[in-house]
Every structure is written in C-alpha cells, then in structure tokens.
C-alpha cells in the first residue's frame, strides 16, 4: 500500500511539473508570436500606410 502510494505521488508530481513546463512553453511561444505579429503589422503599417 505504501509503495503504491509513493509511486502514485511520484507520477502525479511528475505530471504536474510536466504540465507546468508545457504551460510555460506555450505562454512563451504565444508571447513570441504576439510580439512578432505586432512587429510585422507595424512594419507593414510604416511601409504601406495601412
């Protein structure tokens, strides 16, 4: 019983850590895309006036 609980706790904490890392990556990627889009839009705006 104790061993099973330990294993389950280890799995849960690993999955939680994994999900947190994925969340951070996704946020960073989203931010990069957002900033890149803003830069591209402002470049188009300064070039074409639209």
C-alpha positions, 0 to 999 in steps of 0.5 A: 500500500505504501509503495503504491502510494509513493509511486502514485505521488511520484507520477502525479508530481511528475505530471504536474511539473510536466504540465507546468513546463508545457504551460510555460512553453506555450505562454512563451511561444504565444508571447513570441508570436504576439510580439512578432505579429505586432512587429510585422503589422507595424512594419507593414503599417510604416511601409504601406500606410495601412 
